[in-house]
Amino acid sequence: MRQLPEADRDAIRIAQDPQFTRWLAQITATGGCAHPIHLSGSTTTLDATTGEVLRRYDTRDEPGERLSVRCRNRRATVCAPCSRLHAGDTFHLVRAGLVGGKNVPDAVRQRPRLFVTLTAPSFGVVHRVGDDRCRPRRVRGVCEHGRPLSCGAVHDPADFLVGQPLCADCYDYLAHALWHAHAGKLWDRFVIGVRRHLATAAGVVQSRLPEHARLSFARVAEYQKRAAVHVHAVIRLDGPAGPTDEPPSWGTAARLTDAVRASAGRVVVRVPYSLAVGELVLRWGSQVDARPLRADDFGPDDDAVAAYVAKYVTKGASETGAGTDYRLTTWGDVTAAHVSGHVRALMSTCWRLGGLPEFAPLRLRSWTHTLGYRGHILTKSRAYSTTYAALRADRAEHLGHEVLPGTITDAQWSYVGSGHTPAGAQFAAGIAEDLARLREVIRDDRPLGGRSQ
C-alpha cells in the first residue's frame, strides 16, 4: 500500500487533534504568518491594591502547550503577511508626519515639507534602461581591459544587464563597498549641514538654531539596479517644540530646499588611509532631488509619498537583486549565493576588506549580505511622528489586549521554537491568501472620500 505524502499525513494528524479549532484560531490570529515564533509561558493580571488575580493566561491549555505569534519580518520575500502589516505601519508612520494624526497635529501639513532623494556617486559605467540607446559613444573604442566603451542596445527594464558594469575590472568596487559602509555617517553629516545652512541663511548662531526651529525627517534606503543605495527622505521644518510649534517666519520651503541642496553638495566623509585602498573621500552623488510637498489639497503627494516609502521598506535584498536576505558567515556562502556577478564582486570586496584590521570597526563581513550597507532600511528623527511601538500598542488595544488601569501584570515567557509543520505551512498560506483577498474586496467596495470625482 502506497504511503501518503508527509504533508497529507500531517494534515490528517492536525485535523484529528481535539484542539484543532484552537490551533486554527492561533494561525488565523497571526494572519497566516509564514514563520511564526512559538512561546511557552503565562501572563497573570493582578489588582494593584488587593493582589487579587483578575485574569490569567497559560499556554498549558493551548495545542502543543505553546502560543504562536507573528515573526514580524518586514521582508515580503521572507513572510508576506508580516511584511504587509509592517508596510501598513510604515505608511501610517510616514503619513502622520505629513498630514497629522497619531498624536501629531494636523497643522504639520502647512509646514515646509520636502521629499528628498540623495543618490550614490558613480563607481563606474553601467548599463542603463531607457528609450534611447544605453551608452552610445561617438568614438568607438575599448577600455584598458579590452572591453567596449559603448553599448548601442536599448535595454528593457527586465534585462539582466541593466545595472551591470560595462567593464567589471574598471568598476571601483572598493569605493562602492566603503561608500555603503559610511552611508549612515554621510546622512548624519548631511542633516547637520542642513541645520547649519538654515542657521547661516537666517542669521542665527548655529548653536542656537534649536531655539528657533527643529528639523524632523523620516528616510528609507533603496537599492538601485546598480546595487548602490540611495535615500528617499521626508524632511519637515517645525518650531523649536517640534510638530506642535510653528516654524519661524524665515523657515520656508524655498529656504529649506536651498539648505538641502547646499548640504548634499558639500558633505564629505574621509576614509582613513589604508595601504589596500589608499586615500578615499566619499560624497553624495550629483543627482539630488528636493521637491516641496503641496498643502493646498488632498494629494496625491502625501499619500503617494507615504505609500512609496512603505513599498520599499518591505522589499528584501534578494527581491531588489542587491544582496541576500540572510547573513553570509563563510567565504563559501559568498561564492554560493544566487546573485549576479556584479553583486558577487561587491560581496567579495566586503569580505576581503572585512578581514583587514583597519576596517574591523565597520564589521564588513557581518554586512556582506547587504553589500556593506550597515544602516536600517527606515529611520526617523524623534519628533517626526509616532513610532512602530505605539502603532503596535494601538493595534493590541483595538484587539482587546490593552493593559487594564490599576493592575499589575506578571509575565513569564520563553522561546520554544519557530516555523510550521508541512501541513501547518499549507494551512497558513491558505489563511494568508484568504485575508489578502478579503482586503482586496474591502478596498474595492470602499466608497470614495475626500474631493468629489
C-alpha positions in Angstrom: 0.0 0.0 0.0 1.4 3.4 -1.0 2.2 5.7 1.9 0.6 9.1 1.9 2.9 12.1 1.4 4.2 13.7 4.6 2.1 16.8 4.3 -1.1 14.7 3.9 -0.2 12.6 6.9 0.5 15.8 8.9 -2.8 17.3 7.8 -4.7 14.3 9.0 -2.9 14.3 12.3 -3.8 18.0 12.9 -7.4 17.7 11.8 -7.9 14.8 14.2 -6.5 16.7 17.1 -9.3 17.7 19.7 -7.8 21.2 19.8 -7.8 21.6 16.0 -10.2 24.6 16.2 -8.0 26.4 18.7 -4.9 25.6 16.6 -6.5 27.1 13.5 -7.6 30.2 15.5 -3.9 30.7 16.5 -2.7 30.5 12.9 -5.5 32.9 11.9 -4.5 35.4 14.7 -1.0 35.6 13.2 -2.5 36.5 9.8 -1.1 33.3 8.3 2.5 34.2 9.3 4.9 32.1 7.2 7.4 31.5 10.0 5.7 32.1 13.4 7.5 32.2 16.7 6.4 29.7 19.4 6.3 30.7 23.0 5.6 28.9 26.3 4.6 30.7 29.5 1.9 32.6 31.3 0.6 36.0 32.0 -1.2 36.9 35.2 -3.1 40.2 35.8 -3.4 41.3 39.4 -5.3 44.0 41.1 -2.5 46.5 42.2 -4.2 47.2 45.5 -5.6 43.9 46.7 -3.4 41.5 44.8 -6.5 39.6 43.6 -5.9 37.6 40.4 -8.2 39.2 37.7 -7.0 37.3 34.7 -4.7 34.5 33.9 -3.5 33.0 30.6 -1.3 29.9 30.4 -0.1 28.1 27.3 -0.6 24.7 29.1 -4.1 25.0 27.8 -3.0 25.5 24.2 -2.3 23.0 21.4 1.2 21.7 22.0 1.3 23.8 25.1 2.6 26.8 23.2 1.4 30.1 21.7 2.2 31.1 18.1 2.9 34.8 17.4 4.0 36.7 14.3 7.6 36.7 13.2 7.2 40.4 12.3 9.8 40.1 9.5 9.5 43.2 7.2 10.7 41.4 4.0 8.0 40.2 1.7 10.3 37.5 0.4 10.5 36.0 3.9 7.0 36.5 5.2 4.4 38.2 3.0 1.7 38.5 5.8 4.0 40.2 8.3 5.6 42.4 5.6 2.1 43.6 4.6 1.4 44.5 8.3 4.8 46.3 8.5 4.1 48.2 5.3 0.8 49.4 6.7 2.5 50.6 9.9 5.2 52.4 7.9 2.5 54.1 5.7 0.8 55.5 8.8 4.1 56.4 10.5 5.2 58.4 7.5 1.8 59.8 6.7 1.3 61.1 10.2 4.4 63.2 9.9 3.0 64.7 6.7 -0.7 65.3 7.4 -1.1 64.7 11.2 -2.8 62.1 13.2 -1.4 59.5 15.7 -1.0 62.3 18.2 0.6 64.6 15.6 -1.3 67.8 15.0 -2.9 68.4 11.6 -1.0 71.7 11.3 2.1 69.9 10.2 0.5 69.8 6.7 1.1 73.5 6.4 4.8 73.3 7.4 7.7 73.4 4.9 8.0 69.8 3.8 10.2 68.3 1.2 10.5 64.9 -0.5 14.3 64.5 -1.0 16.3 61.9 -2.9 20.0 61.5 -2.4 22.0 59.1 -4.6 25.3 57.4 -4.5 28.1 58.7 -6.8 29.2 56.9 -9.9 31.7 54.0 -9.3 31.9 53.1 -12.9 29.9 53.0 -16.2 26.9 50.6 -16.0 24.2 49.5 -18.5 21.1 51.6 -18.1 17.5 51.3 -19.2 15.6 53.9 -21.3 14.0 54.7 -24.6 17.4 55.6 -26.1 20.4 53.5 -26.7 22.3 52.5 -23.5 25.7 54.0 -23.8 26.3 55.5 -27.3 29.7 56.9 -28.0 30.9 59.0 -30.9 34.3 57.5 -30.8 34.4 53.7 -30.8 37.0 52.1 -28.6 37.8 49.8 -25.8 38.9 50.3 -22.2 42.4 49.3 -20.9 41.0 45.8 -20.3 39.9 45.4 -23.9 36.1 45.8 -23.3 33.9 48.2 -25.4 33.3 51.7 -24.0 29.9 51.9 -25.5 26.6 50.0 -25.8 24.1 50.7 -28.5 21.4 48.4 -27.2 18.0 49.6 -25.9 17.5 47.7 -22.7 14.2 46.5 -21.3 13.8 47.1 -17.6 13.8 43.3 -17.0 17.1 42.9 -18.9 19.7 41.3 -16.6 22.4 43.6 -18.0 20.7 46.8 -16.5 22.9 48.0 -13.7 25.8 45.7 -14.6 29.2 47.5 -15.3 30.4 47.7 -18.9 33.7 46.5 -17.5 33.9 44.9 -14.1 37.7 45.5 -14.0 37.2 49.2 -14.4 34.5 49.4 -11.8 35.6 50.8 -8.4 34.2 48.1 -6.1 36.4 49.2 -3.2 34.8 52.7 -3.2 31.3 51.2 -3.7 31.6 48.9 -0.6 33.2 51.6 1.6 30.6 54.2 0.5 27.9 51.8 1.6 29.7 51.3 5.0 29.8 55.1 5.5 26.3 56.0 4.1 24.9 56.4 7.6 27.7 58.8 8.5 27.1 60.7 5.3 23.4 61.1 6.2 24.2 62.3 9.7 26.6 64.9 8.3 24.1 65.9 5.7 21.4 66.6 8.4 24.0 68.6 10.4 24.8 70.5 7.2 21.2 71.4 6.5 20.8 72.8 10.1 24.0 74.8 9.7 22.9 76.2 6.3 19.5 77.2 7.7 21.1 79.0 10.7 23.5 80.9 8.4 20.8 81.9 6.0 18.6 83.1 8.8 21.4 85.0 10.6 21.2 82.7 13.6 24.1 81.4 15.6 24.4 77.8 14.6 24.5 76.5 18.2 21.2 78.4 18.9 19.2 77.1 16.0 17.3 74.6 18.3 15.8 77.7 20.0 14.3 78.8 16.7 13.5 75.7 14.6 13.6 72.0 14.6 14.3 69.7 11.6 12.4 66.4 11.5 12.7 63.6 9.0 11.9 60.0 8.0 14.1 58.3 5.5 14.2 55.0 3.6 17.1 53.3 1.8 16.6 51.8 -1.6 18.9 49.7 -3.7 19.2 50.8 -7.3 19.7 48.5 -10.2 23.5 49.1 -10.0 23.3 47.7 -6.4 24.0 51.1 -4.9 21.9 52.5 -2.1 20.1 55.8 -2.5 18.0 57.6 0.1 14.4 58.9 0.0 13.5 61.2 2.8 10.6 63.3 4.0 12.1 66.4 5.7 9.9 68.8 7.7 10.7 72.1 9.4 8.9 72.9 12.7 9.3 75.4 15.5 11.6 74.6 18.4 9.0 72.4 20.2 8.5 70.2 17.2 5.3 69.3 15.5 3.1 71.3 17.9 5.1 74.5 17.2 5.0 76.8 14.2 8.4 77.4 12.4 9.9 80.9 12.4 8.9 83.3 9.6 12.2 82.7 7.8 11.5 78.9 7.7 10.2 78.5 4.2 10.1 75.6 1.8 12.4 77.5 -0.6 15.0 78.1 2.2 14.8 74.5 3.3 15.3 73.4 -0.3 18.4 75.6 -0.6 19.8 74.1 2.6 19.2 70.6 1.4 21.0 71.1 -1.9 23.9 73.0 -0.4 24.5 70.4 2.3 24.2 67.5 -0.2 26.9 69.1 -2.4 29.3 69.9 0.4 29.2 66.9 2.8 32.2 64.6 2.7 33.5 61.6 4.7 37.2 60.9 4.6 38.2 57.2 5.0 41.4 56.8 7.0 44.4 56.0 4.8 44.9 52.3 4.1 47.5 50.5 2.1 44.8 48.5 0.4 42.6 51.4 -0.6 44.8 54.5 -0.3 43.1 57.8 0.4 39.3 57.9 -0.2 36.9 60.8 0.1 33.2 59.9 0.0 30.4 62.1 -1.2 26.7 62.0 -2.3 26.1 61.7 -6.0 25.5 64.7 -8.2 21.8 63.8 -8.7 19.9 65.5 -5.8 16.1 65.9 -5.9 14.2 68.1 -3.4 10.5 68.5 -4.2 8.2 70.6 -1.9 5.0 68.8 -1.0 1.9 70.8 -1.6 -0.6 71.6 1.2 -3.5 73.2 -0.7 -5.5 70.0 -1.4 -5.5 66.3 -0.6 -2.9 64.9 -2.9 -1.8 62.7 -4.3 1.5 63.9 -2.9 1.2 63.0 0.8 -0.4 59.5 0.4 1.7 58.7 -2.6 4.9 59.6 -0.7 3.9 57.5 2.3 2.9 54.6 0.1 6.2 54.9 -1.8 8.3 54.7 1.4 6.2 51.8 2.7 6.7 49.8 -0.5 10.5 49.9 -0.3 10.6 49.1 3.4 9.2 45.6 2.7 11.5 44.8 -0.2 14.1 42.2 0.6 17.7 42.3 -0.7 17.1 39.3 -2.9 13.9 40.9 -4.4 15.9 44.0 -5.5 18.7 41.9 -6.8 21.2 43.5 -4.3 22.5 41.0 -1.8 20.6 38.4 0.1 18.1 38.3 3.0 20.3 36.2 5.2 23.8 36.7 6.7 26.8 35.2 5.0 29.1 33.6 7.5 31.8 32.0 5.4 33.6 32.6 2.1 31.8 29.6 0.7 28.4 31.4 1.4 29.7 34.3 -0.8 30.6 32.1 -3.7 27.4 30.0 -3.4 25.0 33.0 -3.2 22.4 33.2 -6.0 23.3 36.7 -7.2 24.6 38.4 -10.3 28.3 38.6 -11.0 28.3 42.3 -10.1 26.7 41.7 -6.7 29.1 38.8 -6.0 32.0 41.1 -6.8 30.7 43.6 -4.2 30.2 40.8 -1.7 33.7 39.6 -2.3 35.1 43.1 -1.8 33.2 43.4 1.5 34.5 40.1 2.7 38.2 40.9 1.8 38.0 44.4 3.3 36.4 43.0 6.4 39.5 40.9 7.0 41.7 43.9 7.2 42.4 45.3 10.7 42.0 48.9 9.7 38.4 48.2 8.6 37.4 46.0 11.5 35.2 48.7 13.1 33.0 48.6 10.0 32.2 44.9 10.5 32.0 44.5 6.7 31.9 40.7 6.9 28.8 40.8 9.1 27.2 43.1 6.5 28.4 41.4 3.3 24.8 40.2 2.6 23.8 43.9 2.3 26.9 44.8 0.3 28.4 46.7 3.2 25.4 48.9 4.0 25.0 49.0 7.8 22.0 51.2 8.3 18.4 50.5 9.0 16.1 50.5 6.0 13.9 53.1 7.7 15.0 55.6 10.2 13.3 58.7 11.6 14.0 61.6 13.9 12.4 61.5 17.4 9.9 64.3 16.7 8.8 63.4 13.2 5.7 61.3 14.1 4.6 58.3 16.0 6.6 55.0 16.5 6.2 51.4 15.5 5.8 50.5 19.1 3.0 53.0 19.5 1.2 51.7 16.4 1.5 48.1 17.7 0.2 49.1 21.1 -2.8 50.8 19.4 -3.5 47.6 17.4 -3.3 45.5 20.6 -5.7 47.8 22.3 -8.1 47.6 19.3 -8.0 43.8 19.6 -8.7 44.0 23.3 -5.2 43.3 24.6 -4.8 46.6 26.4 -3.3 46.8 29.9 -6.1 47.4 32.5 -5.6 50.5 34.7 -4.8 49.8 38.3 -3.4 46.4 37.6 0.0 44.7 37.7 1.0 42.1 35.1 3.3 39.2 35.8 4.5 37.6 32.6 6.9 34.7 32.2 7.6 33.6 28.7 10.3 31.5 26.9 11.1 30.7 23.3 10.4 27.1 22.3 10.7 27.1 18.6 9.6 28.6 15.3 8.1 27.7 11.9 5.4 25.4 10.7 5.0 21.6 10.1 4.4 20.7 6.4 0.6 20.8 6.7 0.7 23.9 9.0 2.6 25.8 6.3 -0.2 24.9 3.8 -2.9 26.0 6.2 -1.1 29.3 7.0 -0.6 30.0 3.2 -4.4 29.5 2.6 -5.3 31.7 5.5 -2.9 34.5 4.3 -4.4 34.2 0.8 -8.0 34.4 2.1 -7.1 37.5 4.2 -5.4 39.2 1.2 -8.4 38.5 -1.0 -10.7 39.9 1.7 -8.6 43.1 1.9 -9.0 43.5 -1.9 -12.7 43.1 -1.6 -13.0 45.7 1.1 -10.7 48.1 -0.8 -12.7 47.7 -4.0 -16.1 48.3 -2.2 -14.9 51.2 -0.1 -16.7 54.4 -1.1 -14.6 57.3 -2.4 -14.0 60.1 0.1 -12.4 63.5 0.1 -12.8 65.6 -3.0 -15.6 64.9 -5.5 -14.6 63.0 -8.6 
